[in-house]
Amino acid sequence: MRSFISRMFEKYIKMEKNQGIMSVSIKDVDENAFRNLKAEAVRVGMRLGEAATEAFRMWVASKRQARVRDRDRMLRAARDMDQLRAGEGEEWSGVEEIRRWRDKRKR
């Protein structure tokens, strides 16, 4: 089942710009999803536009987060590079490191 937000982006969107705030008309929104969003916004004291903006931002952030293939590996590599740049451990050359990586790929 597709998410509420993805359904919202699939169809026609009419936008009018007004001082950083946009009026948006969205067609083909799932009725239950819209009612749930509206009810939750009322429950926490938000305007519907604020809740929709938060939902849009969360959807975009989740898609961007999914692009990171292996987050733990990326973080380990960043820590290792920071240590090497700080001079901890053996003398290090970025050029030599890249050459070693290229040689490993060729094998």
Backbone as CSV, one residue per row, in Angstrom:
resi,resn,N_x,N_y,N_z,CA_x,CA_y,CA_z,C_x,C_y,C_z
1,MET,0.832,-1.185,0.000,0.000,0.000,0.000,0.873,1.243,0.000
2,ARG,0.578,2.159,-0.905,1.362,3.395,-0.998,1.026,4.320,0.168
3,SER,2.012,5.109,0.569,1.806,6.010,1.696,0.985,7.236,1.288
4,PHE,0.416,7.868,2.275,-0.385,9.078,2.079,0.405,10.139,1.314
5,ILE,1.627,10.374,1.749,2.429,11.432,1.144,2.772,11.103,-0.306
6,SER,3.147,9.845,-0.588,3.496,9.513,-1.965,2.291,9.658,-2.885
7,ARG,1.101,9.336,-2.383,-0.114,9.518,-3.186,-0.341,10.995,-3.471
8,MET,-0.012,11.822,-2.498,-0.230,13.255,-2.662,0.647,13.823,-3.774
9,PHE,1.863,13.317,-3.907,2.784,13.832,-4.912,2.511,13.274,-6.294
10,GLU,1.795,12.181,-6.399,1.583,11.536,-7.690,0.652,12.316,-8.606
11,LYS,-0.240,13.042,-8.065,-1.267,13.706,-8.865,-0.998,15.201,-9.013
12,TYR,-1.882,15.826,-9.705,-1.789,17.253,-10.001,-1.685,18.098,-8.739
13,ILE,-0.717,19.019,-8.747,-0.556,19.935,-7.617,-0.597,21.367,-8.161
14,LYS,-1.509,22.149,-7.639,-1.627,23.552,-8.019,-1.058,24.388,-6.882
15,MET,-0.103,25.246,-7.202,0.553,26.015,-6.155,0.515,27.512,-6.453
16,GLU,0.281,28.279,-5.446,0.333,29.733,-5.534,1.274,30.213,-4.432
17,LYS,2.280,30.976,-4.819,3.266,31.428,-3.841,2.777,32.682,-3.127
18,ASN,2.962,32.734,-1.807,2.525,33.862,-1.013,3.452,34.016,0.193
19,GLN,4.519,34.829,0.074,5.452,35.114,1.160,6.013,33.853,1.815
20,GLY,6.507,32.924,1.043,7.092,31.710,1.586,6.076,30.655,1.968
21,ILE,4.813,31.000,1.972,3.738,30.058,2.253,3.032,29.800,0.940
22,MET,2.670,28.552,0.706,2.007,28.204,-0.543,0.613,27.677,-0.260
23,SER,-0.316,28.040,-1.133,-1.637,27.432,-1.107,-1.573,26.269,-2.084
24,VAL,-1.923,25.089,-1.637,-1.768,23.893,-2.462,-3.109,23.172,-2.566
25,SER,-3.484,22.822,-3.784,-4.659,21.973,-4.010,-4.149,20.637,-4.502
26,ILE,-4.515,19.567,-3.826,-4.007,18.237,-4.177,-5.191,17.327,-4.473
27,LYS,-5.157,16.691,-5.630,-6.236,15.778,-6.014,-5.885,14.350,-5.632
28,ASP,-6.919,13.526,-5.533,-6.783,12.082,-5.320,-6.051,11.713,-4.030
29,VAL,-6.352,12.404,-2.961,-5.789,12.090,-1.648,-6.692,11.052,-0.983
30,ASP,-6.096,10.035,-0.392,-6.856,9.016,0.315,-7.645,9.676,1.449
31,GLU,-8.952,9.456,1.473,-9.828,10.128,2.435,-9.467,9.794,3.882
32,ASN,-9.236,8.522,4.169,-8.895,8.130,5.544,-7.560,8.719,5.985
33,ALA,-6.591,8.726,5.084,-5.288,9.295,5.424,-5.423,10.785,5.731
34,PHE,-6.209,11.486,4.918,-6.413,12.919,5.149,-7.119,13.167,6.482
35,ARG,-8.160,12.384,6.749,-8.889,12.553,8.015,-7.993,12.272,9.214
36,ASN,-7.153,11.256,9.100,-6.221,10.936,10.196,-5.226,12.074,10.418
37,LEU,-4.710,12.626,9.323,-3.776,13.750,9.434,-4.459,14.936,10.106
38,LYS,-5.669,15.240,9.658,-6.414,16.368,10.212,-6.723,16.149,11.698
39,ALA,-7.170,14.950,12.054,-7.499,14.650,13.448,-6.270,14.750,14.337
40,GLU,-5.151,14.241,13.863,-3.919,14.296,14.665,-3.448,15.734,14.826
41,ALA,-3.587,16.526,13.768,-3.204,17.940,13.848,-4.042,18.656,14.900
42,VAL,-5.339,18.411,14.902,-6.224,19.031,15.892,-5.846,18.564,17.296
43,ARG,-5.557,17.276,17.430,-5.226,16.715,18.741,-3.997,17.369,19.354
44,VAL,-3.004,17.681,18.532,-1.773,18.285,19.064,-1.767,19.809,18.949
45,GLY,-2.875,20.379,18.462,-2.978,21.834,18.408,-2.268,22.490,17.243
46,MET,-2.148,21.786,16.136,-1.506,22.344,14.949,-2.559,22.689,13.907
47,ARG,-2.223,23.629,13.063,-3.066,23.884,11.897,-2.782,22.789,10.881
48,LEU,-3.735,22.522,10.021,-3.588,21.458,9.035,-2.389,21.703,8.115
49,GLY,-2.185,22.953,7.731,-1.045,23.285,6.871,0.292,22.970,7.533
50,GLU,0.382,23.255,8.827,1.612,22.949,9.562,1.851,21.440,9.618
51,ALA,0.777,20.691,9.860,0.912,19.233,9.921,1.310,18.673,8.563
52,ALA,0.711,19.196,7.489,1.054,18.728,6.147,2.505,19.077,5.814
53,THR,2.943,20.265,6.197,4.332,20.662,5.961,5.289,19.716,6.678
54,GLU,4.966,19.394,7.933,5.799,18.453,8.684,5.814,17.082,8.016
55,ALA,4.644,16.640,7.538,4.566,15.342,6.846,5.402,15.356,5.568
56,PHE,5.350,16.454,4.807,6.155,16.563,3.589,7.636,16.475,3.927
57,ARG,8.059,17.215,4.943,9.478,17.220,5.338,9.935,15.840,5.808
58,MET,9.089,15.176,6.580,9.450,13.842,7.066,9.564,12.856,5.911
59,TRP,8.665,12.953,4.944,8.702,12.052,3.792,9.987,12.257,2.997
60,VAL,10.340,13.523,2.735,11.558,13.826,1.983,12.784,13.342,2.760
61,ALA,12.825,13.591,4.071,13.960,13.155,4.890,14.100,11.638,4.880
62,SER,12.986,10.926,4.924,13.063,9.459,4.914,13.598,8.945,3.589
63,LYS,13.247,9.606,2.491,13.758,9.197,1.178,15.241,9.487,1.066
64,ARG,15.666,10.618,1.597,17.094,10.946,1.559,17.892,9.977,2.428
65,GLN,17.351,9.641,3.585,18.017,8.709,4.491,18.178,7.346,3.836
66,ALA,17.198,6.932,3.064,17.240,5.619,2.407,18.341,5.549,1.362
67,ARG,18.789,6.700,0.884,19.850,6.697,-0.131,21.204,6.273,0.429
68,VAL,21.391,6.410,1.724,22.651,5.999,2.334,22.644,4.476,2.401
69,ARG,23.509,3.844,1.641,23.496,2.383,1.515,23.869,1.679,2.813
70,ASP,24.997,2.045,3.337,25.480,1.384,4.546,25.970,2.452,5.506
71,ARG,25.063,2.956,6.304,25.366,4.085,7.185,26.491,3.777,8.166
72,ASP,26.481,2.592,8.763,27.524,2.242,9.729,28.895,2.212,9.068
73,ARG,28.968,1.642,7.891,30.242,1.583,7.169,30.726,2.994,6.836
74,MET,29.805,3.848,6.417,30.158,5.224,6.090,30.690,5.951,7.321
75,LEU,30.043,5.768,8.464,30.490,6.433,9.688,31.855,5.929,10.143
76,ARG,32.094,4.607,10.022,33.414,4.059,10.377,34.500,4.652,9.478
77,ALA,34.204,4.736,8.195,35.181,5.292,7.253,35.470,6.761,7.577
78,ALA,34.446,7.517,7.930,34.648,8.931,8.277,35.507,9.070,9.527
79,ARG,35.258,8.217,10.522,36.082,8.256,11.747,37.528,7.894,11.436
80,ASP,37.728,6.862,10.617,39.085,6.461,10.251,39.815,7.586,9.526
81,MET,39.115,8.244,8.616,39.748,9.336,7.869,40.078,10.507,8.791
82,ASP,39.208,10.800,9.733,39.481,11.876,10.682,40.722,11.567,11.517
83,GLN,40.860,10.324,11.951,42.042,9.930,12.724,43.308,10.056,11.886
84,LEU,43.247,9.619,10.636,44.414,9.712,9.761,44.799,11.168,9.504
85,ARG,43.814,11.994,9.278,44.093,13.413,9.031,44.654,14.103,10.262
86,ALA,44.253,13.651,11.434,44.735,14.248,12.674,46.160,13.811,12.999
87,GLY,46.690,12.871,12.239,48.057,12.433,12.448,48.193,11.317,13.458
88,GLU,47.079,10.731,13.862,47.148,9.617,14.800,47.577,8.369,14.042
89,GLY,48.507,7.669,14.587,48.953,6.446,13.929,50.070,6.732,12.951
90,GLU,50.192,5.891,11.948,51.286,6.003,10.979,51.115,7.206,10.064
91,GLU,52.218,7.574,9.396,52.157,8.659,8.426,51.261,8.232,7.277
92,TRP,50.437,9.131,6.795,49.413,8.765,5.829,49.388,9.737,4.670
93,SER,49.152,9.206,3.479,49.028,10.027,2.281,47.713,9.663,1.590
94,GLY,46.870,10.646,1.372,45.603,10.415,0.686,45.805,9.866,-0.711
95,VAL,46.820,10.358,-1.407,47.116,9.895,-2.762,47.486,8.416,-2.743
96,GLU,48.334,8.028,-1.811,48.742,6.628,-1.714,47.565,5.732,-1.344
97,GLU,46.698,6.228,-0.485,45.521,5.448,-0.088,44.609,5.193,-1.283
98,ILE,44.385,6.207,-2.082,43.543,6.044,-3.281,44.180,5.055,-4.243
99,ARG,45.494,5.133,-4.395,46.186,4.175,-5.278,46.008,2.740,-4.776
100,ARG,46.084,2.535,-3.457,45.868,1.194,-2.897,44.450,0.705,-3.186
101,TRP,43.461,1.604,-3.043,42.062,1.227,-3.328,41.903,0.834,-4.792
102,ARG,42.525,1.583,-5.684,42.440,1.269,-7.121,43.072,-0.085,-7.423
103,ASP,44.211,-0.322,-6.766,44.885,-1.612,-6.996,44.026,-2.765,-6.509
104,LYS,43.366,-2.616,-5.392,42.482,-3.678,-4.865,41.327,-3.943,-5.822
105,ARG,40.793,-2.916,-6.440,39.675,-3.089,-7.375,40.102,-3.864,-8.621
106,LYS,41.305,-3.626,-9.060,41.802,-4.267,-10.289,41.962,-5.761,-10.112
107,ARG,42.161,-6.216,-8.892,42.396,-7.635,-8.648,41.154,-8.438,-8.750
